[in-house]
Amino acid sequence: MHMLVRIIVHAEDEKQAFGKAEKALNELTKGEKYFDGYATFDNEEIRDSYVDWSYLQPVMLASSPNGKHFIEMGWKYTVEGFMEAFEQVKLAVQYLSLEEIMERKYPEGLPEDIKKRINILSIQVYFDELGNQPGHPKYLYHDHEPILSNEDLEFVLKPEEGLKVYVIPADVHY
Amino acid sequence: METHFAPHFVLPRVIVHAKNEEEALKKEKEALDKIAENTERCIYTTFESRELLDEWKVEVNLPPVLLASSFKGRELIEEGWQHMVKIFMDALEKTKLAVQYLTPEQIMEEEPLGNLSEEVKAKIHPWDIREDFREVGGVGEFFFKLLYFGSRRITSRRDLVRALNSKEGLRAYVIPAVIPC
């Protein structure tokens, strides 16, 4: 599956920012541990495939209207992903045993309406998604570190002295 | 049961299907290169040589390769499995408490636990909760990574049974390794 991540970096200029983002993306795709591969928006094909995001540039200032909106949406998706995983985990710990979670199977006699609410085949993935490592559904990164909280986001948006804050969009596959 | 754990080290047990011990060790090296890269440690040793083991002061001594069906092989695999289950159980217990007592916002922002009972506070820590979720998710930092089939982690009994059922003409071997953590 594909998702659109935002790499936020502190840099002197666009060129340096893009280089830093590439380094971060290489780290995030290393060994296919978190993502299998990436493409940045200097790739025309990628840019054209994201029709809803036609305003995106390969590098944007985080404080520009487009950069700001792009980051805000990234945080919104991150929170939505967290909430969805949280609900699944809540159901899992309420209705499933350790073995049932590990083996991805419903307990005998679990009512159908509850079964329908639990995505059993992906149940461990939801625990994983609440974790602090990179990967889906974390849409925002400070270099290669996932931005996990509002506090992290506020911190990264404060530029270091002499540097500007940039956001680089990238399509990643997982 | 004798325990094969060493402080500050993970002892992954890699199961491979091979014609003989020599092929098993070769396959295992390919798998371990990938495992070490994925665990971001990039360094490991097997029990073929004691050079690094002695340098790291690892006192555990094991044969470099064992048939998975041998007594010692079965013991090594079962011990890894039991240890994984324990780690999984502990983490699951903490995640249960977390979703029971905390809001999603409190977990995300790693907020202090406020007026929860001392009993709950002793069990969960706001900074560690997301790490516990990760363990249950099967992507924890170290301890859930004790059993592999090739370079793939074994995270369920079903995975383990599959790893132990070797194809015709091949045998299942288990190869212990050491990765510093």
Contacts between the chains, C-beta under 8 A, distances in Angstrom:
chain1	res1	chain2	res2	distance
A	30	B	37	7.3
A	31	B	34	6.9
A	31	B	37	4.5
A	31	B	38	4.9
A	33	B	38	5.1
A	79	B	108	7.6
A	82	B	104	6.0
A	82	B	108	6.2
A	83	B	104	5.7
A	86	B	99	6.8
A	86	B	104	4.7
A	86	B	107	7.6
A	89	B	95	6.6
A	89	B	99	5.7
A	89	B	133	7.2
A	90	B	99	4.8
A	93	B	92	7.2
A	93	B	95	6.5
A	93	B	96	4.4
A	93	B	99	5.9
A	93	B	100	7.6
A	98	B	85	7.4
A	98	B	88	6.5
A	98	B	89	5.6
A	98	B	92	5.7
A	99	B	157	7.9
A	101	B	92	7.1
A	101	B	136	7.1
A	102	B	85	8.0
A	102	B	88	6.8
A	102	B	155	6.8
A	102	B	156	4.8
A	102	B	157	7.1
A	103	B	156	5.2
A	103	B	157	6.3
A	103	B	158	6.0
A	104	B	156	7.2
A	124	B	136	6.9
A	124	B	137	5.2
A	124	B	138	5.2
A	124	B	155	7.1
A	125	B	137	6.7
A	126	B	137	7.5
A	127	B	95	6.7
A	127	B	133	5.0
A	127	B	134	7.4
A	127	B	136	4.0
A	127	B	137	3.7
A	127	B	138	7.8
A	128	B	133	7.2
A	128	B	134	6.4
A	128	B	136	7.9
A	128	B	137	2.7
A	128	B	138	6.5
A	128	B	139	5.1
A	129	B	133	8.0
A	129	B	137	7.2
A	130	B	95	7.8
A	130	B	107	7.2
A	130	B	130	6.4
A	130	B	133	3.8
A	130	B	134	7.9
A	130	B	137	7.5
A	131	B	130	5.4
A	131	B	131	6.9
A	131	B	133	4.6
A	131	B	134	3.0
A	131	B	137	5.6
A	131	B	139	6.5
A	132	B	130	3.8
A	132	B	131	6.1
A	132	B	134	6.4
A	133	B	134	5.9
A	133	B	139	6.2
A	148	B	108	6.6
A	148	B	130	7.0
A	149	B	108	5.1
A	149	B	109	4.7
A	149	B	110	6.6
A	150	B	108	7.6
A	150	B	109	6.3
A	151	B	109	6.1
A	151	B	110	8.0
